[in-house]
Amino acid sequence: MTVDGPDGLTVYREGIRAEKRAALLDAALSAFLELGYERTGLDEIARRAGVSAATLHKHFSRKADLFGAVVECTWGALTSEAASLPATLDKLKPADALKQIGKAHAALLCRPEIVQLFRAVIAETPRFPELGTELFRRAKDPFRARLHSYLDRATAAGVLRVKKSDLATRQFLDMINGALFWPRLLVVDEERSDWDANLIIKEAVTTFLARYSVAKNK
């Protein structure tokens, strides 16, 4: 590769740094899922990533920081899709908007690596409580915040009547979590078809609107 001038050199170095960071995150995810958090050492992650321990420490000074980045990266596979929802949701009827939110949430929860990651965190949380905090803060909080924001806007627009958006957000997402995610988390090889998922989301939307639609609250 030819690098011309200081700007070209900077871009080249940033590209190399990004590649090494990506390799570290991939290696860390595989190690955490295979060995668990406690048994995974930074040296092992560096070995799997094909970088030196010094390089790893330039990116992540603590294993907890690396784990947090892994959570954020893994959960972020659908971040761009979820982040685009607020730009379009307000143009839809509440039933259609909630259906889109529910489908995005369900698609994320049903990914095998997400289930594996939650299992790894739950197993280690008694000894490392910060892992649960990192998982919730980096993974679930952003999704809750997006739904919370939509409910506030829909209420301000007069198409929903939600007095406690935080509670309503939890109620809607937990209807999906309880039927789709927790069985997969606790029962090995538990599977649900797309038909099952769509029905669960449809019923969650119907139940939610029975409580919070403007017509029901007049």
C-alpha positions, 0 to 999 in steps of 0.5 A: 500500500502506498501512503502519500503525505502525513494525512495518508499516513494518519488514515493508514494508521487509523485503518490498522488500529481499527482492524486490530480492534475488530480482531480483538473484539472477535477474539474476546467474544469467542473466548468469553463464550467458550471459557467464561469471563473469569477463565478468560485472560487478556493474554489468551485474547491477544493470542487469539487475535494475533496481536501482542499483549501491549497492543491489547492494552493500548485498546483496553486497559481492563478486561471489564472494558473489553467485555463492555465493548464486546457487548456493545459490538455484539448488540450493535449488529442491529443498531443502525436499523433500530436507530433509523426507527424514530425517523419513520415511526411518527408517520405510522399508525401506533399499531404499525409503529409498535409492530416495527419496534417489536420486530426489531427487538425480537430479531435482536433477541433471537440471535444465537450469540445474544442468547449465548452472551446472556448465559455467560453473563448470568453465570458470572454475575454473582462473582462479577456484578459489574458484568450485568451492569455493563450488559444492561447499560450498553445493550438494553438501555439504548433500545429502551430509550428509543421506545421511550422516546417514541411513546413520549412523541406519540403521546404529545401528538395525541395518538397514544395516552401514556402517562408513565413512559418508562413503565409502558416501555418495560411492559411492551418489551417484557411481553416480547421478552417473556415469550421469545427470549426467556424460553430460549435462554433457559431451555437448550435448543428452544426454537420459535418459528417466524410465525410464532414470533409474529403472533407474539408481537401482534398480541403484544401490540394488541394488548398494549393498545388496549391499555394506552390507545387514545380511544381506550382512554377517553 
